[in-house]
Amino acid sequence: MVSCLVKFLSGLLLLRLVIASTPTDDHMQCTSKEDNVQAAQAKAMLSLRKTQTDFRHQKSMQASLDNIRVLLFVTTHLPAFHVEFLQKCWPGIISNSALLQHADVLLFTGGELPSDVIQTAFQGKQVRVEHYDNPGYQAGAMLAMETATSRRWFDGYDWVLRVNPDVLILDDDCLINNLADEHVDGIFSDCNDGNCTSHCTDGFVNSDFFAVRTNQLGPASFIELGEKYENAEKQMGAAFKSIMENGRDRWIPGTHMHGKCRVHGNGVPVLHSHTVLSQCPLAKGQPENRDIE
């Protein structure tokens, strides 16, 4: 009889232990909520760390520019899609770039800009606007540098960056590092997609984007080259020949222009693409695919 009672009590105790150890719905729901909170906190922490890292990185890039005076020379005959690029793409790329935030702007335009475009595209920046009568596609491209150098518009700056409104600077780290390098006088892209990155005397200079130290650009740099050139690329190559011969040139790697002279390719920091307009405004690092025309 005692044995049966012991077995009964042992079974009852075991049953109560099982019930106590089984999670209730409320307990499971509570655990799920705790897991969700922890996951959200971890995600927020990662986001905060990324923001802090990005901030420190941008401050570092800005510090590299402290003693460098940069002029962004934007040239356009002002077709409608250039106005769209200025309105839709430029506010974002400037906010993403320590270099563009640092630079002053000189806009060389063959048309009259809508009144709100400069404020929209270059909000808070020092912008100078110069007008010209467009002599034609290639002649207009060559006129920009001829006029700017002969009239000494680059005086007071260490570097000038030349772009069109549809040429977007997406990543500026390598550009800033080269601007700060005392051994570099020019940053170019090769229309023929060569693998050379310095001392590239055979490079075919893209005229839609380049950066050059202003001490390489005297008043006669372009108007006294000694001959007329059929396109702006050949003119630029002649004007910057000594930079390449002296090995003070740096070239953007990984371009896929195939002779068309529009900068694109996997991972390029500068993109000349008309289709990217539909993706603007662009976040930092976008677009991921830069091999687009």
ZAMARGU-4260 file (C-alpha; in steps of 0.2 Angstrom, whole numbers, plus 5000, padded with zeros to 4 digits):
<rodrens>
0) 5000/5000/5000 | 5014/5012/5005 | 5023/5008/4988 | 5007/5012/4978 | 5006/5029/4987
5) 5024/5033/4984 | 5021/5029/4966 | 5006/5040/4965 | 5014/5055/4973 | 5029/5053/4962
10) 5019/5053/4947 | 5009/5068/4953 | 5025/5078/4956 | 5032/5073/4939 | 5016/5080/4931
15) 5017/5096/4940 | 5035/5098/4935 | 5031/5095/4917 | 5016/5108/4918 | 5028/5121/4926
20) 5041/5119/4913 | 5029/5120/4898 | 5029/5138/4891 | 5012/5146/4891 | 5006/5156/4876
25) 5008/5172/4886 | 5026/5167/4890 | 5030/5163/4871 | 5022/5179/4866 | 5032/5189/4878
30) 5048/5180/4872 | 5044/5184/4854 | 5042/5202/4858 | 5058/5203/4868 | 5067/5195/4853
35) 5059/5208/4841 | 5065/5222/4853 | 5082/5215/4854 | 5083/5213/4835 | 5077/5231/4832
40) 5090/5238/4845 | 5104/5228/4836 | 5098/5235/4819 | 5097/5253/4826 | 5115/5251/4834
45) 5122/5245/4817 | 5114/5260/4809 | 5121/5272/4821 | 5138/5264/4820 | 5137/5266/4801
50) 5131/5284/4802 | 5145/5288/4814 | 5158/5279/4803 | 5151/5289/4788 | 5152/5305/4797
55) 5170/5302/4803 | 5175/5298/4785 | 5167/5313/4778 | 5175/5324/4791 | 5192/5316/4786
60) 5189/5320/4768 | 5184/5338/4772 | 5200/5339/4782 | 5210/5334/4767 | 5202/5348/4757
65) 5205/5362/4770 | 5220/5370/4761 | 5214/5366/4744 | 5204/5379/4734 | 5193/5370/4721
70) 5182/5377/4707 | 5169/5366/4699 | 5167/5372/4681 | 5150/5366/4674 | 5148/5369/4656
75) 5132/5367/4646 | 5123/5373/4630 | 5108/5370/4641 | 5096/5357/4633 | 5081/5353/4643
80) 5088/5337/4650 | 5103/5346/4657 | 5091/5357/4666 | 5082/5341/4673 | 5099/5334/4679
85) 5103/5350/4688 | 5085/5350/4696 | 5084/5331/4700 | 5101/5325/4702 | 5113/5339/4708
90) 5105/5343/4725 | 5108/5324/4730 | 5125/5322/4724 | 5131/5338/4732 | 5124/5333/4749
95) 5133/5316/4747 | 5150/5323/4742 | 5163/5332/4754 | 5172/5338/4738 | 5156/5346/4730
100) 5151/5354/4746 | 5169/5362/4747 | 5170/5368/4729 | 5164/5385/4722 | 5154/5384/4706
105) 5157/5393/4689 | 5142/5389/4677 | 5146/5392/4659 | 5130/5392/4649 | 5124/5395/4632
110) 5106/5398/4637 | 5096/5407/4650 | 5093/5396/4666 | 5075/5396/4674 | 5076/5407/4689
115) 5075/5393/4702 | 5088/5381/4695 | 5103/5388/4703 | 5095/5389/4720 | 5088/5371/4718
120) 5104/5363/4711 | 5117/5373/4721 | 5108/5378/4737 | 5119/5388/4749 | 5134/5388/4737
125) 5144/5402/4729 | 5139/5401/4711 | 5145/5412/4697 | 5136/5412/4680 | 5144/5416/4663
130) 5135/5416/4647 | 5141/5412/4629 | 5134/5411/4611 | 5135/5393/4607 | 5146/5391/4591
135) 5141/5372/4589 | 5144/5355/4598 | 5163/5353/4597 | 5167/5371/4595 | 5157/5375/4611
140) 5166/5362/4621 | 5182/5369/4616 | 5177/5387/4619 | 5173/5384/4637 | 5192/5381/4642
145) 5198/5394/4629 | 5187/5408/4637 | 5190/5403/4655 | 5209/5402/4654 | 5211/5418/4643
150) 5199/5428/4655 | 5208/5421/4670 | 5192/5414/4678 | 5202/5401/4688 | 5213/5413/4697
155) 5213/5411/4716 | 5210/5392/4715 | 5221/5377/4716 | 5211/5365/4706 | 5197/5366/4693
160) 5185/5351/4690 | 5176/5352/4673 | 5160/5343/4671 | 5143/5344/4661 | 5127/5344/4671
165) 5124/5325/4665 | 5141/5320/4672 | 5139/5316/4691 | 5153/5314/4704 | 5146/5299/4714
170) 5162/5294/4725 | 5174/5307/4729 | 5187/5298/4740 | 5200/5294/4726 | 5197/5312/4718
175) 5201/5320/4735 | 5216/5309/4738 | 5223/5314/4721 | 5219/5333/4724 | 5229/5332/4740
180) 5243/5323/4732 | 5257/5335/4728 | 5264/5324/4715 | 5247/5325/4704 | 5243/5339/4692
185) 5229/5331/4683 | 5215/5318/4684 | 5208/5311/4668 | 5198/5297/4660 | 5203/5288/4644
190) 5190/5287/4630 | 5199/5272/4624 | 5198/5262/4641 | 5217/5260/4642 | 5224/5251/4658
195) 5237/5265/4661 | 5234/5274/4677 | 5249/5286/4676 | 5262/5293/4664 | 5249/5289/4650
200) 5255/5298/4635 | 5244/5288/4624 | 5228/5292/4634 | 5213/5300/4625 | 5207/5313/4637
205) 5189/5314/4640 | 5183/5332/4639 | 5167/5330/4649 | 5176/5326/4665 | 5194/5331/4671
210) 5202/5339/4685 | 5218/5350/4683 | 5229/5361/4694 | 5227/5379/4689 | 5245/5382/4689
215) 5245/5371/4673 | 5232/5383/4665 | 5240/5399/4660 | 5230/5412/4650 | 5237/5405/4633
220) 5235/5387/4638 | 5221/5384/4624 | 5221/5399/4613 | 5239/5397/4608 | 5240/5378/4605
225) 5245/5382/4587 | 5232/5373/4578 | 5213/5370/4576 | 5207/5353/4583 | 5193/5343/4576
230) 5186/5339/4594 | 5188/5344/4612 | 5197/5328/4617 | 5211/5331/4605 | 5212/5349/4611
235) 5213/5343/4629 | 5226/5330/4625 | 5237/5344/4618 | 5234/5356/4632 | 5238/5343/4646
240) 5252/5334/4636 | 5266/5340/4648 | 5257/5333/4663 | 5256/5316/4656 | 5274/5317/4650
245) 5280/5321/4667 | 5270/5307/4675 | 5259/5319/4685 | 5243/5312/4678 | 5231/5300/4686
250) 5217/5290/4676 | 5201/5283/4682 | 5202/5264/4680 | 5188/5252/4674 | 5179/5263/4661
255) 5169/5255/4647 | 5167/5270/4635 | 5173/5261/4620 | 5178/5277/4612 | 5161/5286/4614
260) 5169/5297/4627 | 5155/5296/4641 | 5162/5289/4657 | 5154/5274/4663 | 5160/5257/4669
265) 5159/5245/4684 | 5163/5255/4700 | 5168/5271/4692 | 5167/5286/4703 | 5161/5298/4689
270) 5146/5293/4678 | 5141/5301/4662 | 5124/5293/4659 | 5107/5299/4652 | 5097/5284/4659
275) 5102/5288/4677 | 5091/5303/4677 | 5076/5292/4680 | 5085/5286/4696 | 5088/5303/4704
280) 5089/5308/4718 | 5103/5296/4721 | 5108/5290/4738 | 5126/5288/4743 | 5134/5274/4733
285) 5120/5274/4720 | 5118/5268/4707 | 5126/5251/4710 | 5126/5247/4692 | 5137/5261/4683
290) 5140/5252/4667 | 5125/5261/4659 | 5124/5274/4645
</rodrens>
